Amino acid sequence: MGLPLKSIFILILTVSTVIPKNLSQRRLETMEGSFNILSYNVGGLPEIISSSKPSKYTKLISPKLNDYDIVNVQEDFGYNNDLTSQLKLPYKTEFTGNVPLGNGLMTFSNFPLYMTSNEKWKDTHGIIEDGADQMIPKGFCYSSVEIKPGYFIDIYNIHTDADCDEESMRCRRSNMAQLADYINKVSAGKAVIVFGDTNSRYTREGDDFYNLLLVPCNLKDAWIQNIMNGEIPPKGESRMVDDLGELGEVVDKIWFRSGKNIEINASTFKLLLTEFTDDEGNQLSDHYPINSRIDYKLLDNIKTSDTFGGGGGEGFSFLEKVGGRYPKNVIISTGDRVDKVGFTYYEYGLITAGGNGGDKQTYNFKEGEYITSIRVCKAKKNLLSTYRVSYINIMTNLNGGISGGKCGDEEMTFQAPDGYAIAGFIGYASDEIDRIGCIYQKL
């Protein structure tokens, strides 16, 4: 005997509105593609202290950058107008200025750039000698690059402490440890590419970036993978490019890893020996550019949003925790602003970002309930402060939710795409939430 039509309708409605106990069991549809990246120390120090000829060569570098999708340059100081004069890449980070104010780092991209932040190294050495690293605010530049809507790769442009004296090498090791700590906080669960001038060699006794950065951040090296067949050269004599070509080691590196919703692979590594030369074959800088083709595969299990708010705080990401069973509840603590946000995950417990102030609220999800939208506002604590998230309103598919704080100068609504639910947060926070974005999990 068949089921009555009314029973069939109720059964279909029930199945379509209940969330599976384990969302990760869903089939993961993928999208694939590739893009080319370039790292190049352009030698743009003022010519009187440069080991290159930037007044002559920088204009020649500019049009050559258009052959790549994401470009990280270092030592872009006195000739930025020349460097960008023929550039066609539509997105770029902010130029920080000439010596001694700027850090020399810029990223140019065919993809939108978000959440850019310039960070100064805690330890540098040398004012006139030993690399003169204290002449500028040397450090790294972080950007989040959206390669497809809802899919972000975190890009790090770095220039570490230079020279081989003991204090410079100590500072360089400190730089690597600082970068590792930043990546593990800001880029947790995300795909990452680090490329720039590391001033480091596998063969140098005083360098230990492998254990300080690559291992704790699960990063692979494009040169080691593609040119060295996975073999790391031993400590000892330097592998010179003049003798070995691409088998030679340069201080410019490309390091990468996959994320929870983006698989990436540096499928090539090229040391560009002739591509950036003048008509007479002279190199346009005192560094060789390096290039890699990055292949990617997008998994549709998780997407992320851009972020909204101010420029303070330290980065956080719940992405590593998202992907299993939908969370048990969401929490907020608010007063005049939003002090804390968090989710309680069945697998990990309570995960939060922010401080300890404000009045706490907890919203426990019913069976089949999930967050569909979050509205936030931003405002300044005082005239001298940066913007912070001042209000949050969380709504579910069953018209439940919680809210708190005070609406401010501007607002934004994060809306989960069709077939997804908001299951985590990304952003920046300290004692309050400075900036926030959403992680969308497939239903």
Sequence and secondary structure as in RCSB ss.txt:
>XXXX:A:sequence
MGLPLKSIFILILTVSTVIPKNLSQRRLETMEGSFNILSYNVGGLPEIISSSKPSKYTKLISPKLNDYDIVNVQE
DFGYNNDLTSQLKLPYKTEFTGNVPLGNGLMTFSNFPLYMTSNEKWKDTHGIIEDGADQMIPKGFCYSSVEIKPG
YFIDIYNIHTDADCDEESMRCRRSNMAQLADYINKVSAGKAVIVFGDTNSRYTREGDDFYNLLLVPCNLKDAWIQ
NIMNGEIPPKGESRMVDDLGELGEVVDKIWFRSGKNIEINASTFKLLLTEFTDDEGNQLSDHYPINSRIDYKLLD
NIKTSDTFGGGGGEGFSFLEKVGGRYPKNVIISTGDRVDKVGFTYYEYGLITAGGNGGDKQTYNFKEGEYITSIR
VCKAKKNLLSTYRVSYINIMTNLNGGISGGKCGDEEMTFQAPDGYAIAGFIGYASDEIDRIGCIYQKL
>XXXX:A:secstr
    HHHHHHHHHHHHHS  S GGGS   EEEEEEEEEEEE   S GGG SS HHHHHHHHHHHGGGSSEEEEE 
  TTHHHHTTT   SEE     STTT    EEEESS EEEEEEEE S    SSSTT GGGTT EEEEEEEEEETT
EEEEEEEEE   SSSHHHHHHHHHHHHHHHHHHHHHTTTSEEEEEEE    TT TT  HIIIIITTTT EEHHHH
HTSTT    SSS   HHHHGGGS  SEEEEEE  SSEEEEE   EE SSTTB TT  BSSSS  EEEEEEEEEET
TEEEEEEEE S SEEEE GGG SSS  SEEEEEESSSEEEEEEEETTTEEEEEE S SEEEEEE  TT  EEEEE
EEEEESSTTS EEEEEEEEEETTS EEEEE   SEEEEEE  TTEEEEEEEEEESSSEEEEEEEEEE 
